[in-house]
Amino acid sequence: MMLRAVILVAVFGLAMPAWADPAGLTQRRTDLEIESDRLGETRRLIVQVPSSYAAEPGRTYPVFVLTDAIWQFDLVAATLDYHARWGRIPEHLVVGLYNPERNLDLVPAADAGYPGTGGGDAYLAHVTAEVLPLIEARYRTNGVELLFGHSFGGVMTLNQLLTAPEAFDAYIALGASTWVAERILFDRLDEAAMTPMAGRVLYMGVGETDGGATVPDGERFAAELEARDPTGLDWTFEIRPGENHFTNVPEGLHRALGFIYPFADQQGAVVEAGRRGGPAGVRAWFDDRETALGWRFVPQAMELGLAGFQLALAGEEAASHAVFDALEARYPDNVEVVAVRANALAQTQRYEDALAALDRAIALGEAEGHPPSRLAAFRAYRARLVARRAADR
């Protein structure tokens, strides 16, 4: 059944999401300078707005802040764009922090082995009291903010979580050097255990061949965090096979996004809910996920459209309609969701309803400037549906 559904949807019109115009990437990026009272100097930022930012002036976005922009920004921004393109995560406004003296910025206490360390707490104050307010004032943000750091950047990320978790909603710490500065992060675990962390999310990951003490100290830090069980924190720690300190960055970022925005097998879960509980089961699945995850729940339009298609083919038409109703309520301007609904209706010989849905998809696509090739495919499919309707009479 799954193979049949995939083939039918591919034939009858489910398109992959369109790439944003690569030529527009430079127009999406802005270099900023901020005069920092906290640090007593000028600091640089780079900001990339989402691909839909200019076209959707009423829309707001989560903010993704990352350290070490000079070498992390392109990778992180491209990864976020890729997952957003497939509808797995929301589009993010990406903020890159330049750290010309990263030992000073990222490590909260002095370490004799790393000259210049010790300014990490002051730097966090700069980020939370100066950078975030600037971004919130200048751009359309929705109040959800994520912090990403690797290596000493991971130290900064964990330090923020342990000292003022309310500043960000989600934290990603990859290859965090928890051993630095005589394990000061371990010292801060006890205070953190007394701090409510309701709604906060943490992903920690290291590569199994990461050198030095990073892997064993990461395991120890995770064990001590688990023992203290901070109230309300949803977190995980992973050792990624075959990865080292650097190769774990793209791997770990992907894993972190899948933990923060759980997108695995939504299709299978909603098909099962529909088969067991009909339309009420589908609605309950959506409601339960939204209640449990809040801002972290991102319904996967393509996978869930396939789920609606599967349910229709299995004779669960009411459950299929419930899936498409839920998707259209959340994505009222998604042309492809409406087109897949038309496909599902056609497979159950409901030609009049299918044609009405397809006409709605075409009208919506014309209004939104949907790719001409897709509109042509919709019109060609419409002609085939009219012919099928006539043949079946």
Beta strands, then each sheet from edge to edge (+ up, - down):
strand 1: 29-36
strand 2: 41-48
strand 3: 61-66
strand 4: 93-97
strand 5: 141-150
strand 6: 170-174
strand 7: 201-207
strand 8: 234-240
sheet 1: 1+ 2- 4+ 3+ 5+ 6+ 7+ 8+
end
